[in-house]
Amino acid sequence: MGYHVSYMCQAAGDGDATDEHSFAVTFYTSLDLGGGVAFDPIVELVRQSDRGGVDNRDRTYLTLGG
């Protein structure tokens, strides 16, 4: 089992109203299903504030995989 945490800040450029901030958390593991078969699920949550430098353009993304 493992995890990953990250944070990103992108400064406002010309024409942007504000800085963009992003935060991500990921969890993953490996499950032995027997018979030489494993399942490796992953879950990631990403939150972006003021996406693209636009005030109040907030986004949340949930990714599930295996």
N, CA, C and O atoms as a Tripos MOL2 file, in Angstrom:
@<TRIPOS>MOLECULE
protein
  264   263    66     0     0
PROTEIN
NO_CHARGES

@<TRIPOS>ATOM
      1 N           0.8510   -1.1720    0.0000 N.3       1 MET1
      2 CA          0.0000    0.0000    0.0000 C.3       1 MET1
      3 C           0.8960    1.2340    0.0000 C.2       1 MET1
      4 O           1.9620    1.2440    0.6150 O.2       1 MET1
      5 N           0.4490    2.2610   -0.6940 N.am      2 GLY2
      6 CA          1.2310    3.4840   -0.7390 C.3       2 GLY2
      7 C           0.3350    4.6810   -0.9900 C.2       2 GLY2
      8 O          -0.8730    4.5510   -1.1880 O.2       2 GLY2
      9 N           0.9590    5.8530   -0.9770 N.am      3 TYR3
     10 CA          0.2220    7.0870   -1.2060 C.3       3 TYR3
     11 C           1.1490    8.1250   -1.8260 C.2       3 TYR3
     12 O           2.3720    7.9830   -1.7980 O.2       3 TYR3
     13 N           0.5580    9.1520   -2.3770 N.am      4 HIS4
     14 CA          1.2990   10.2720   -2.9600 C.3       4 HIS4
     15 C           0.4850   11.5360   -2.6780 C.2       4 HIS4
     16 O          -0.7280   11.5610   -2.8860 O.2       4 HIS4
     17 N           1.1560   12.5730   -2.2070 N.am      5 VAL5
     18 CA          0.5140   13.8580   -1.9410 C.3       5 VAL5
     19 C           1.3080   14.9280   -2.6760 C.2       5 VAL5
     20 O           2.5370   14.9370   -2.6190 O.2       5 VAL5
     21 N           0.6160   15.8270   -3.3650 N.am      6 SER6
     22 CA          1.3260   16.8930   -4.0730 C.3       6 SER6
     23 C           0.5460   18.2000   -4.0080 C.2       6 SER6
     24 O          -0.6700   18.2220   -3.8210 O.2       6 SER6
     25 N           1.3010   19.2970   -4.1720 N.am      7 TYR7
     26 CA          0.7240   20.6400   -4.1850 C.3       7 TYR7
     27 C           1.4170   21.4210   -5.2950 C.2       7 TYR7
     28 O           2.6250   21.2860   -5.4910 O.2       7 TYR7
     29 N           0.6620   22.2320   -6.0160 N.am      8 MET8
     30 CA          1.2110   23.0370   -7.0930 C.3       8 MET8
     31 C           0.6000   24.4250   -7.0370 C.2       8 MET8
     32 O          -0.6030   24.5760   -6.8250 O.2       8 MET8
     33 N           1.4350   25.4360   -7.2300 N.am      9 CYS9
     34 CA          0.9650   26.8090   -7.3410 C.3       9 CYS9
     35 C           1.5200   27.3820   -8.6360 C.2       9 CYS9
     36 O           2.7320   27.3990   -8.8500 O.2       9 CYS9
     37 N           0.6320   27.8470   -9.4890 N.am     10 GLN10
     38 CA          1.0360   28.4640  -10.7480 C.3      10 GLN10
     39 C           0.6940   29.9430  -10.6590 C.2      10 GLN10
     40 O          -0.4710   30.3220  -10.5420 O.2      10 GLN10
     41 N           1.7320   30.7710  -10.7160 N.am     11 ALA11
     42 CA          1.5380   32.2160  -10.5850 C.3      11 ALA11
     43 C           0.7340   32.7650  -11.7540 C.2      11 ALA11
     44 O           0.8320   32.2820  -12.8820 O.2      11 ALA11
     45 N          -0.0560   33.7740  -11.4600 N.am     12 ALA12
     46 CA         -0.8640   34.4270  -12.4910 C.3      12 ALA12
     47 C           0.0310   35.0500  -13.5500 C.2      12 ALA12
     48 O           1.0480   35.6680  -13.2370 O.2      12 ALA12
     49 N          -0.3540   34.8810  -14.7860 N.am     13 GLY13
     50 CA          0.3690   35.4850  -15.9000 C.3      13 GLY13
     51 C          -0.3760   36.7020  -16.4110 C.2      13 GLY13
     52 O          -1.3470   37.1480  -15.7980 O.2      13 GLY13
     53 N           0.0700   37.2300  -17.5150 N.am     14 ASP14
     54 CA         -0.6000   38.3860  -18.1220 C.3      14 ASP14
     55 C          -2.0560   38.0510  -18.4250 C.2      14 ASP14
     56 O          -2.3410   37.0570  -19.0920 O.2      14 ASP14
     57 N          -2.9620   38.8670  -17.9430 N.am     15 GLY15
     58 CA         -4.3840   38.6670  -18.1980 C.3      15 GLY15
     59 C          -5.0760   37.7510  -17.2070 C.2      15 GLY15
     60 O          -6.3020   37.6450  -17.2340 O.2      15 GLY15
     61 N          -4.3260   37.0790  -16.3250 N.am     16 ASP16
     62 CA         -4.9350   36.2090  -15.3210 C.3      16 ASP16
     63 C          -5.3310   37.0260  -14.0980 C.2      16 ASP16
     64 O          -4.6320   37.9610  -13.7090 O.2      16 ASP16
     65 N          -6.4540   36.6640  -13.5020 N.am     17 ALA17
     66 CA         -6.9470   37.3970  -12.3380 C.3      17 ALA17
     67 C          -6.2450   36.9780  -11.0450 C.2      17 ALA17
     68 O          -6.1100   37.7850  -10.1250 O.2      17 ALA17
     69 N          -5.8010   35.7290  -10.9690 N.am     18 THR18
     70 CA         -5.2590   35.2160   -9.7140 C.3      18 THR18
     71 C          -4.3500   34.0140   -9.9690 C.2      18 THR18
     72 O          -4.2760   33.5100  -11.0890 O.2      18 THR18
     73 N          -3.6610   33.5600   -8.9250 N.am     19 ASP19
     74 CA         -2.8330   32.3510   -9.0010 C.3      19 ASP19
     75 C          -3.7260   31.1130   -9.0060 C.2      19 ASP19
     76 O          -4.8420   31.1390   -8.4890 O.2      19 ASP19
     77 N          -3.2230   30.0360   -9.5930 N.am     20 GLU20
     78 CA         -3.9130   28.7530   -9.5610 C.3      20 GLU20
     79 C          -3.2350   27.8660   -8.5280 C.2      20 GLU20
     80 O          -2.0070   27.8040   -8.4680 O.2      20 GLU20
     81 N          -4.0360   27.1750   -7.7110 N.am     21 HIS21
     82 CA         -3.5160   26.2550   -6.7020 C.3      21 HIS21
     83 C          -4.1470   24.8850   -6.9230 C.2      21 HIS21
     84 O          -5.3520   24.7770   -7.1490 O.2      21 HIS21
     85 N          -3.3220   23.8360   -6.8570 N.am     22 SER22
     86 CA         -3.8160   22.4690   -7.0240 C.3      22 SER22
     87 C          -3.2450   21.5780   -5.9290 C.2      22 SER22
     88 O          -2.1090   21.7520   -5.4880 O.2      22 SER22
     89 N          -4.0640   20.6190   -5.5010 N.am     23 PHE23
     90 CA         -3.6730   19.6760   -4.4650 C.3      23 PHE23
     91 C          -4.1420   18.2970   -4.9170 C.2      23 PHE23
     92 O          -5.2750   18.1470   -5.3760 O.2      23 PHE23
     93 N          -3.2870   17.3000   -4.7900 N.am     24 ALA24
     94 CA         -3.6480   15.9430   -5.2030 C.3      24 ALA24
     95 C          -3.2620   14.9400   -4.1230 C.2      24 ALA24
     96 O          -2.2260   15.0740   -3.4720 O.2      24 ALA24
     97 N          -4.1150   13.9320   -3.9450 N.am     25 VAL25
     98 CA         -3.8480   12.8290   -3.0220 C.3      25 VAL25
     99 C          -4.1570   11.5420   -3.7720 C.2      25 VAL25
    100 O          -5.2200   11.4050   -4.3780 O.2      25 VAL25
    101 N          -3.2170   10.5970   -3.7250 N.am     26 THR26
    102 CA         -3.3750    9.3200   -4.4170 C.3      26 THR26
    103 C          -3.1040    8.1790   -3.4460 C.2      26 THR26
    104 O          -2.1590    8.2400   -2.6600 O.2      26 THR26
    105 N          -3.9350    7.1350   -3.4990 N.am     27 PHE27
    106 CA         -3.7220    5.9180   -2.7230 C.3      27 PHE27
    107 C          -3.7020    4.7440   -3.6960 C.2      27 PHE27
    108 O          -4.4670    4.7100   -4.6600 O.2      27 PHE27
    109 N          -2.8170    3.7810   -3.4320 N.am     28 TYR28
    110 CA         -2.7360    2.6010   -4.2840 C.3      28 TYR28
    111 C          -2.2940    1.4060   -3.4440 C.2      28 TYR28
    112 O          -1.6810    1.5590   -2.3880 O.2      28 TYR28
    113 N          -2.6180    0.2120   -3.9410 N.am     29 THR29
    114 CA         -2.2320   -1.0190   -3.2660 C.3      29 THR29
    115 C          -2.2450   -2.1630   -4.2720 C.2      29 THR29
    116 O          -2.6290   -1.9750   -5.4260 O.2      29 THR29
    117 N          -1.8330   -3.3230   -3.8440 N.am     30 SER30
    118 CA         -1.8770   -4.5240   -4.6800 C.3      30 SER30
    119 C          -2.5770   -5.6150   -3.8870 C.2      30 SER30
    120 O          -2.2200   -5.8890   -2.7410 O.2      30 SER30
    121 N          -3.5700   -6.2340   -4.5010 N.am     31 LEU31
    122 CA         -4.3380   -7.2960   -3.8540 C.3      31 LEU31
    123 C          -4.0730   -8.6140   -4.5680 C.2      31 LEU31
    124 O          -4.2840   -8.7270   -5.7760 O.2      31 LEU31
    125 N          -3.6120   -9.6030   -3.8240 N.am     32 ASP32
    126 CA         -3.3630  -10.9350   -4.3860 C.3      32 ASP32
    127 C          -4.6940  -11.6820   -4.4510 C.2      32 ASP32
    128 O          -5.2980  -11.9780   -3.4200 O.2      32 ASP32
    129 N          -5.1450  -11.9840   -5.6660 N.am     33 LEU33
    130 CA         -6.4170  -12.6790   -5.8550 C.3      33 LEU33
    131 C          -6.2380  -14.1900   -5.9300 C.2      33 LEU33
    132 O          -7.2120  -14.9290   -6.0700 O.2      33 LEU33
    133 N          -4.9970  -14.6430   -5.8380 N.am     34 GLY34
    134 CA         -4.7180  -16.0680   -5.8950 C.3      34 GLY34
    135 C          -4.4870  -16.5430   -7.3250 C.2      34 GLY34
    136 O          -4.8790  -15.8810   -8.2870 O.2      34 GLY34
    137 N          -3.8590  -17.6710   -7.4430 N.am     35 GLY35
    138 CA         -3.6060  -18.2510   -8.7620 C.3      35 GLY35
    139 C          -2.6870  -17.4030   -9.6230 C.2      35 GLY35
    140 O          -2.7730  -17.4510  -10.8500 O.2      35 GLY35
    141 N          -1.8110  -16.6300   -9.0020 N.am     36 GLY36
    142 CA         -0.8950  -15.7830   -9.7610 C.3      36 GLY36
    143 C          -1.5330  -14.5280  -10.3260 C.2      36 GLY36
    144 O          -0.9550  -13.8760  -11.1960 O.2      36 GLY36
    145 N          -2.7270  -14.1790   -9.8380 N.am     37 VAL37
    146 CA         -3.4390  -12.9980  -10.3280 C.3      37 VAL37
    147 C          -3.4620  -11.9270   -9.2290 C.2      37 VAL37
    148 O          -3.7380  -12.2190   -8.0650 O.2      37 VAL37
    149 N          -3.1720  -10.7030   -9.6160 N.am     38 ALA38
    150 CA         -3.2140   -9.5880   -8.6750 C.3      38 ALA38
    151 C          -4.0740   -8.4730   -9.2530 C.2      38 ALA38
    152 O          -4.1940   -8.3320  -10.4700 O.2      38 ALA38
    153 N          -4.6690   -7.6860   -8.3680 N.am     39 PHE39
    154 CA         -5.4350   -6.5030   -8.7590 C.3      39 PHE39
    155 C          -4.7910   -5.3120   -8.0750 C.2      39 PHE39
    156 O          -4.5890   -5.3310   -6.8610 O.2      39 PHE39
    157 N          -4.4650   -4.2740   -8.8390 N.am     40 ASP40
    158 CA         -3.7760   -3.0920   -8.3260 C.3      40 ASP40
    159 C          -4.6740   -1.8590   -8.4560 C.2      40 ASP40
    160 O          -4.5820   -1.1340   -9.4460 O.2      40 ASP40
    161 N          -5.5440   -1.6130   -7.4630 N.am     41 PRO41
    162 CA         -6.4300   -0.4460   -7.5330 C.3      41 PRO41
    163 C          -5.6800    0.8420   -7.1990 C.2      41 PRO41
    164 O          -4.6930    0.8410   -6.4640 O.2      41 PRO41
    165 N          -6.1830    1.9400   -7.7670 N.am     42 ILE42
    166 CA         -5.6430    3.2720   -7.5020 C.3      42 ILE42
    167 C          -6.7990    4.2580   -7.4210 C.2      42 ILE42
    168 O          -7.7550    4.1770   -8.1930 O.2      42 ILE42
    169 N          -6.7040    5.1870   -6.4810 N.am     43 VAL43
    170 CA         -7.7080    6.2420   -6.2950 C.3      43 VAL43
    171 C          -6.9550    7.5540   -6.1830 C.2      43 VAL43
    172 O          -6.0150    7.6710   -5.3970 O.2      43 VAL43
    173 N          -7.3730    8.5570   -6.9800 N.am     44 GLU44
    174 CA         -6.7320    9.8640   -6.9220 C.3      44 GLU44
    175 C          -7.7960   10.9460   -6.8570 C.2      44 GLU44
    176 O          -8.7900   10.9020   -7.5820 O.2      44 GLU44
    177 N          -7.5730   11.9180   -5.9780 N.am     45 LEU45
    178 CA         -8.4410   13.0770   -5.8450 C.3      45 LEU45
    179 C          -7.6070   14.3230   -6.0960 C.2      45 LEU45
    180 O          -6.5770   14.5270   -5.4540 O.2      45 LEU45
    181 N          -8.0550   15.1600   -7.0360 N.am     46 VAL46
    182 CA         -7.3580   16.4050   -7.3680 C.3      46 VAL46
    183 C          -8.3330   17.5580   -7.1690 C.2      46 VAL46
    184 O          -9.4800   17.5010   -7.6130 O.2      46 VAL46
    185 N          -7.8620   18.6030   -6.4970 N.am     47 ARG47
    186 CA         -8.6660   19.8060   -6.2820 C.3      47 ARG47
    187 C          -7.8890   21.0030   -6.8290 C.2      47 ARG47
    188 O          -6.7500   21.2440   -6.4290 O.2      47 ARG47
    189 N          -8.5070   21.7500   -7.7430 N.am     48 GLN48
    190 CA         -7.8950   22.9510   -8.3150 C.3      48 GLN48
    191 C          -8.7280   24.1650   -7.9190 C.2      48 GLN48
    192 O          -9.9520   24.1670   -8.0490 O.2      48 GLN48
    193 N          -8.0410   25.1960   -7.4360 N.am     49 SER49
    194 CA         -8.6980   26.4550   -7.0960 C.3      49 SER49
    195 C          -8.2560   27.5270   -8.0710 C.2      49 SER49
    196 O          -7.0680   27.6520   -8.3680 O.2      49 SER49
    197 N          -9.2050   28.2980   -8.5690 N.am     50 ASP50
    198 CA         -8.9410   29.3680   -9.5320 C.3      50 ASP50
    199 C          -8.2000   28.8420  -10.7580 C.2      50 ASP50
    200 O          -7.1950   29.4060  -11.1910 O.2      50 ASP50
    201 N          -8.7170   27.7580  -11.2960 N.am     51 ARG51
    202 CA         -8.1090   27.0670  -12.4450 C.3      51 ARG51
    203 C          -7.8860   28.0230  -13.6100 C.2      51 ARG51
    204 O          -8.7750   28.7890  -13.9830 O.2      51 ARG51
    205 N          -6.6930   27.9670  -14.1720 N.am     52 GLY52
    206 CA         -6.3520   28.8050  -15.3080 C.3      52 GLY52
    207 C          -6.2360   30.2750  -14.9650 C.2      52 GLY52
    208 O          -6.2330   31.1240  -15.8570 O.2      52 GLY52
    209 N          -6.1400   30.5910  -13.6620 N.am     53 GLY53
    210 CA         -6.0210   31.9860  -13.2380 C.3      53 GLY53
    211 C          -7.3310   32.7450  -13.2150 C.2      53 GLY53
    212 O          -7.3420   33.9730  -13.1300 O.2      53 GLY53
    213 N          -8.4550   32.0070  -13.2920 N.am     54 VAL54
    214 CA         -9.7780   32.6380  -13.2960 C.3      54 VAL54
    215 C         -10.3940   32.5030  -11.9040 C.2      54 VAL54
    216 O         -10.5230   31.3950  -11.3820 O.2      54 VAL54
    217 N         -10.7770   33.6420  -11.3020 N.am     55 ASP55
    218 CA        -11.4100   33.6210   -9.9800 C.3      55 ASP55
    219 C         -12.6060   32.6820   -9.9420 C.2      55 ASP55
    220 O         -13.4350   32.6800  -10.8520 O.2      55 ASP55
    221 N         -12.6880   31.8930   -8.8940 N.am     56 ASN56
    222 CA        -13.8150   30.9890   -8.6190 C.3      56 ASN56
    223 C         -14.0360   29.9060   -9.6710 C.2      56 ASN56
    224 O         -15.1180   29.3220   -9.7280 O.2      56 ASN56
    225 N         -13.0480   29.6290  -10.4900 N.am     57 ARG57
    226 CA        -13.1470   28.4910  -11.4130 C.3      57 ARG57
    227 C         -12.4670   27.3090  -10.7180 C.2      57 ARG57
    228 O         -11.3150   26.9780  -10.9980 O.2      57 ARG57
    229 N         -13.2090   26.6860   -9.8110 N.am     58 ASP58
    230 CA        -12.6890   25.5780   -9.0130 C.3      58 ASP58
    231 C         -13.1580   24.2530   -9.6070 C.2      58 ASP58
    232 O         -14.2830   24.1370  -10.0910 O.2      58 ASP58
    233 N         -12.2800   23.2640   -9.5620 N.am     59 ARG59
    234 CA        -12.5930   21.9480  -10.1190 C.3      59 ARG59
    235 C         -12.1310   20.8660   -9.1550 C.2      59 ARG59
    236 O         -11.1230   21.0210   -8.4670 O.2      59 ARG59
    237 N         -12.8850   19.7610   -9.1140 N.am     60 THR60
    238 CA        -12.4980   18.5760   -8.3590 C.3      60 THR60
    239 C         -12.5750   17.3900   -9.3040 C.2      60 THR60
    240 O         -13.5640   17.2170  -10.0150 O.2      60 THR60
    241 N         -11.5250   16.5710   -9.3100 N.am     61 TYR61
    242 CA        -11.4540   15.3980  -10.1660 C.3      61 TYR61
    243 C         -11.2240   14.1720   -9.3060 C.2      61 TYR61
    244 O         -10.3790   14.1900   -8.4110 O.2      61 TYR61
    245 N         -11.9630   13.1120   -9.5660 N.am     62 LEU62
    246 CA        -11.7830   11.8250   -8.8930 C.3      62 LEU62
    247 C         -11.4670   10.7970   -9.9620 C.2      62 LEU62
    248 O         -12.2210   10.6320  -10.9220 O.2      62 LEU62
    249 N         -10.3480   10.1070   -9.7910 N.am     63 THR63
    250 CA         -9.9450    9.0810  -10.7460 C.3      63 THR63
    251 C          -9.8660    7.7370  -10.0250 C.2      63 THR63
    252 O          -9.2340    7.6230   -8.9740 O.2      63 THR63
    253 N         -10.5100    6.7240  -10.5950 N.am     64 LEU64
    254 CA        -10.4560    5.3700  -10.0720 C.3      64 LEU64
    255 C          -9.9050    4.4580  -11.1630 C.2      64 LEU64
    256 O         -10.2970    4.5690  -12.3240 O.2      64 LEU64
    257 N          -9.0120    3.5740  -10.7980 N.am     65 GLY65
    258 CA         -8.4560    2.6710  -11.8040 C.3      65 GLY65
    259 C          -7.9710    1.3820  -11.1780 C.2      65 GLY65
    260 O          -7.8920    1.2480   -9.9570 O.2      65 GLY65
    261 N          -7.6510    0.4500  -12.0350 N.am     66 GLY66
    262 CA         -7.1440   -0.8370  -11.5440 C.3      66 GLY66
    263 C          -6.5460   -1.6330  -12.6520 C.2      66 GLY66
    264 O          -6.0690   -2.7440  -12.4250 O.2      66 GLY66
@<TRIPOS>BOND
     1     1     2 1
     2     2     3 1
     3     3     4 2
     4     3     5 am
     5     5     6 1
     6     6     7 1
     7     7     8 2
     8     7     9 am
     9     9    10 1
    10    10    11 1
    11    11    12 2
    12    11    13 am
    13    13    14 1
    14    14    15 1
    15    15    16 2
    16    15    17 am
    17    17    18 1
    18    18    19 1
    19    19    20 2
    20    19    21 am
    21    21    22 1
    22    22    23 1
    23    23    24 2
    24    23    25 am
    25    25    26 1
    26    26    27 1
    27    27    28 2
    28    27    29 am
    29    29    30 1
    30    30    31 1
    31    31    32 2
    32    31    33 am
    33    33    34 1
    34    34    35 1
    35    35    36 2
    36    35    37 am
    37    37    38 1
    38    38    39 1
    39    39    40 2
    40    39    41 am
    41    41    42 1
    42    42    43 1
    43    43    44 2
    44    43    45 am
    45    45    46 1
    46    46    47 1
    47    47    48 2
    48    47    49 am
    49    49    50 1
    50    50    51 1
    51    51    52 2
    52    51    53 am
    53    53    54 1
    54    54    55 1
    55    55    56 2
    56    55    57 am
    57    57    58 1
    58    58    59 1
    59    59    60 2
    60    59    61 am
    61    61    62 1
    62    62    63 1
    63    63    64 2
    64    63    65 am
    65    65    66 1
    66    66    67 1
    67    67    68 2
    68    67    69 am
    69    69    70 1
    70    70    71 1
    71    71    72 2
    72    71    73 am
    73    73    74 1
    74    74    75 1
    75    75    76 2
    76    75    77 am
    77    77    78 1
    78    78    79 1
    79    79    80 2
    80    79    81 am
    81    81    82 1
    82    82    83 1
    83    83    84 2
    84    83    85 am
    85    85    86 1
    86    86    87 1
    87    87    88 2
    88    87    89 am
    89    89    90 1
    90    90    91 1
    91    91    92 2
    92    91    93 am
    93    93    94 1
    94    94    95 1
    95    95    96 2
    96    95    97 am
    97    97    98 1
    98    98    99 1
    99    99   100 2
   100    99   101 am
   101   101   102 1
   102   102   103 1
   103   103   104 2
   104   103   105 am
   105   105   106 1
   106   106   107 1
   107   107   108 2
   108   107   109 am
   109   109   110 1
   110   110   111 1
   111   111   112 2
   112   111   113 am
   113   113   114 1
   114   114   115 1
   115   115   116 2
   116   115   117 am
   117   117   118 1
   118   118   119 1
   119   119   120 2
   120   119   121 am
   121   121   122 1
   122   122   123 1
   123   123   124 2
   124   123   125 am
   125   125   126 1
   126   126   127 1
   127   127   128 2
   128   127   129 am
   129   129   130 1
   130   130   131 1
   131   131   132 2
   132   131   133 am
   133   133   134 1
   134   134   135 1
   135   135   136 2
   136   135   137 am
   137   137   138 1
   138   138   139 1
   139   139   140 2
   140   139   141 am
   141   141   142 1
   142   142   143 1
   143   143   144 2
   144   143   145 am
   145   145   146 1
   146   146   147 1
   147   147   148 2
   148   147   149 am
   149   149   150 1
   150   150   151 1
   151   151   152 2
   152   151   153 am
   153   153   154 1
   154   154   155 1
   155   155   156 2
   156   155   157 am
   157   157   158 1
   158   158   159 1
   159   159   160 2
   160   159   161 am
   161   161   162 1
   162   162   163 1
   163   163   164 2
   164   163   165 am
   165   165   166 1
   166   166   167 1
   167   167   168 2
   168   167   169 am
   169   169   170 1
   170   170   171 1
   171   171   172 2
   172   171   173 am
   173   173   174 1
   174   174   175 1
   175   175   176 2
   176   175   177 am
   177   177   178 1
   178   178   179 1
   179   179   180 2
   180   179   181 am
   181   181   182 1
   182   182   183 1
   183   183   184 2
   184   183   185 am
   185   185   186 1
   186   186   187 1
   187   187   188 2
   188   187   189 am
   189   189   190 1
   190   190   191 1
   191   191   192 2
   192   191   193 am
   193   193   194 1
   194   194   195 1
   195   195   196 2
   196   195   197 am
   197   197   198 1
   198   198   199 1
   199   199   200 2
   200   199   201 am
   201   201   202 1
   202   202   203 1
   203   203   204 2
   204   203   205 am
   205   205   206 1
   206   206   207 1
   207   207   208 2
   208   207   209 am
   209   209   210 1
   210   210   211 1
   211   211   212 2
   212   211   213 am
   213   213   214 1
   214   214   215 1
   215   215   216 2
   216   215   217 am
   217   217   218 1
   218   218   219 1
   219   219   220 2
   220   219   221 am
   221   221   222 1
   222   222   223 1
   223   223   224 2
   224   223   225 am
   225   225   226 1
   226   226   227 1
   227   227   228 2
   228   227   229 am
   229   229   230 1
   230   230   231 1
   231   231   232 2
   232   231   233 am
   233   233   234 1
   234   234   235 1
   235   235   236 2
   236   235   237 am
   237   237   238 1
   238   238   239 1
   239   239   240 2
   240   239   241 am
   241   241   242 1
   242   242   243 1
   243   243   244 2
   244   243   245 am
   245   245   246 1
   246   246   247 1
   247   247   248 2
   248   247   249 am
   249   249   250 1
   250   250   251 1
   251   251   252 2
   252   251   253 am
   253   253   254 1
   254   254   255 1
   255   255   256 2
   256   255   257 am
   257   257   258 1
   258   258   259 1
   259   259   260 2
   260   259   261 am
   261   261   262 1
   262   262   263 1
   263   263   264 2
@<TRIPOS>SUBSTRUCTURE
     1 MET1         2 RESIDUE 1 A MET
     2 GLY2         6 RESIDUE 1 A GLY
     3 TYR3        10 RESIDUE 1 A TYR
     4 HIS4        14 RESIDUE 1 A HIS
     5 VAL5        18 RESIDUE 1 A VAL
     6 SER6        22 RESIDUE 1 A SER
     7 TYR7        26 RESIDUE 1 A TYR
     8 MET8        30 RESIDUE 1 A MET
     9 CYS9        34 RESIDUE 1 A CYS
    10 GLN10       38 RESIDUE 1 A GLN
    11 ALA11       42 RESIDUE 1 A ALA
    12 ALA12       46 RESIDUE 1 A ALA
    13 GLY13       50 RESIDUE 1 A GLY
    14 ASP14       54 RESIDUE 1 A ASP
    15 GLY15       58 RESIDUE 1 A GLY
    16 ASP16       62 RESIDUE 1 A ASP
    17 ALA17       66 RESIDUE 1 A ALA
    18 THR18       70 RESIDUE 1 A THR
    19 ASP19       74 RESIDUE 1 A ASP
    20 GLU20       78 RESIDUE 1 A GLU
    21 HIS21       82 RESIDUE 1 A HIS
    22 SER22       86 RESIDUE 1 A SER
    23 PHE23       90 RESIDUE 1 A PHE
    24 ALA24       94 RESIDUE 1 A ALA
    25 VAL25       98 RESIDUE 1 A VAL
    26 THR26      102 RESIDUE 1 A THR
    27 PHE27      106 RESIDUE 1 A PHE
    28 TYR28      110 RESIDUE 1 A TYR
    29 THR29      114 RESIDUE 1 A THR
    30 SER30      118 RESIDUE 1 A SER
    31 LEU31      122 RESIDUE 1 A LEU
    32 ASP32      126 RESIDUE 1 A ASP
    33 LEU33      130 RESIDUE 1 A LEU
    34 GLY34      134 RESIDUE 1 A GLY
    35 GLY35      138 RESIDUE 1 A GLY
    36 GLY36      142 RESIDUE 1 A GLY
    37 VAL37      146 RESIDUE 1 A VAL
    38 ALA38      150 RESIDUE 1 A ALA
    39 PHE39      154 RESIDUE 1 A PHE
    40 ASP40      158 RESIDUE 1 A ASP
    41 PRO41      162 RESIDUE 1 A PRO
    42 ILE42      166 RESIDUE 1 A ILE
    43 VAL43      170 RESIDUE 1 A VAL
    44 GLU44      174 RESIDUE 1 A GLU
    45 LEU45      178 RESIDUE 1 A LEU
    46 VAL46      182 RESIDUE 1 A VAL
    47 ARG47      186 RESIDUE 1 A ARG
    48 GLN48      190 RESIDUE 1 A GLN
    49 SER49      194 RESIDUE 1 A SER
    50 ASP50      198 RESIDUE 1 A ASP
    51 ARG51      202 RESIDUE 1 A ARG
    52 GLY52      206 RESIDUE 1 A GLY
    53 GLY53      210 RESIDUE 1 A GLY
    54 VAL54      214 RESIDUE 1 A VAL
    55 ASP55      218 RESIDUE 1 A ASP
    56 ASN56      222 RESIDUE 1 A ASN
    57 ARG57      226 RESIDUE 1 A ARG
    58 ASP58      230 RESIDUE 1 A ASP
    59 ARG59      234 RESIDUE 1 A ARG
    60 THR60      238 RESIDUE 1 A THR
    61 TYR61      242 RESIDUE 1 A TYR
    62 LEU62      246 RESIDUE 1 A LEU
    63 THR63      250 RESIDUE 1 A THR
    64 LEU64      254 RESIDUE 1 A LEU
    65 GLY65      258 RESIDUE 1 A GLY
    66 GLY66      262 RESIDUE 1 A GLY
